[in-house]
């Protein structure tokens, strides 16, 4: 009777009989079992190990070293053979309870040739199917059918030695395990990474910092990749090589992106926690930057905590105690220059005949206030009470398109031609559109609430240069809230003169999204729409509008459209000649007095 074979899948087999666990010797075969191993293996503790090095404390391969490479033992080709009349059980061969002569009792020829038969009686009594390494066997119609176990392949197509090679990733390239020898005509069948089907001999090198083709080299033939020219390639950890603002050295801004490729978002924005200006109860208050869904957000203060603060008389233009009023109970700060007034407005001549931070930048030369070298004259002239205003008396009545209105609180709103209200962020922006606040109309809070809110008013075109405090880039403001980056300091000098820095205004971060950056840098010799120009030594004043130069036909036309002398930019004749002539400006034009930049202006 042929011996049957059992495959042992555990690394260690317990010798449950106790005592000496050394391999059986020829003297022990009288009991019947004979234990043997497959080719190129040796038996240790009832387990067949590779002869290369069995990790048994001996120099198995005769190279002068003991257990090199252990504990990564290579348990392969494990078999235990029992003689006829014995079965394998609990790690040893024991006598079979069923006598050999009775194994075929009850079986018929039909059983021997069944579609799925007994592998020990396949095609006849006691005709067993032989063991073949790493192959499964089934008896089908009296024939032994063999198939490779999962991930094993028969590389040499010799069924007698089984499926001798392992292919974990299914790419038909194998691991160099013992017993697996590629055909001599194709020695490149060994896989250098048998756990990645995209890596094998002859695979394309895809420049991913791996040896894709198993030639011992990495990224050979690949260019020095850095598609976005930010100094980082994908090999350097650049997780988006099409965006120069995303790389391992970038600041992780509050923009819901992983800017620095560390699998986190928004953690490094330098603006987080800094103070900012936002609107609460319709007036500006001091907030704190936090990350929101749309990016950096100026969060208002906790109302209960803010209301416990005292109002600070510093003319900062903020409601310090969140009661809806700014600098209530404070006397106007005295001043000598605009710089003394901070964010609250300019140093001007008030109605009491004193220099004060009235929000009006100007000086009555022939009136009550005396001259000061750093303060310019009042735009509309003056009388014994101080600077003249746009309105002869404080306006009253209901809000109408073209008005600037306020309610109980100090916040100002421009009413567009379409009867929407636009928030005027602060006094500096208001005074870029108007000479003073004498024309502001006060209405009830209910009337104010009934007017639908639209958007924010931007700095008037051609007036201040703007920037944001956290970024040292200066922009010129054009129409429709468009801003152009000034290329460099030399360009700023050529465009706006030696005092160009005096025109810079830091826009509160909360209102910076109102502006649209145009991707064209400004160099000397060209101004965008909205700038008021004159040639040095000439009295003619022009407005650049729709790419043309338009002459103000009179001083009154200049005043009717709310332009101010302090924002006239002096330039050269050559620069002015660059622009073709457009129609003269002879009076008020709705588009020129549209504080909302799109909602529609009204000539009052």
Secondary structure, DSSP 8 states (H G I E B T S, - for coil): ---EEEE--SS----TT-S--S---GGGGGGS------TTEEEETTEEEESS--SSSS-TTSSS-SSTTTTS----S-EEEE-TTEEEETTEEEE-SS-GGGTTTT--HHHHT-SSB-TTSSSSTT------TTEEEEEETTEEEEEE-TTEE-TT--GGG---EE-TTSSS-B---TT----TT-GGGB-S-TT-TT-STT----SSSS-TTSSS-SSTT-----TT-SS--GGGT-S-TT-TT-STTS---SSSS-TTSSS--SS--TTTT-EEEEEETTEEEEEEEEEETTEEEEE---HHHHTTS----S--SS-TTSSS-SSTT----B-SSGGGGGGG--EEE-TTSSEEE-S---B-SSSSS---TTS-B-TT-EETTEE--S-SS---SS--TT-EEE-SSS-EEEE-TTS-EEEE--HHHHHHH-S-STT-EE--HHHHHHS-EEEEE---TTS-EEEETTEEEEEEE-GGGEEEEE--HHHHHHHH-TTGGGGEEE--HHHHTTSEEEEEEE-TT---TT-EEEETT----EEEETTEEEEB-SHHHHHHTT--GGG-EEE-HHHHHTSEE---B-S--GGGG-TTSSS-----
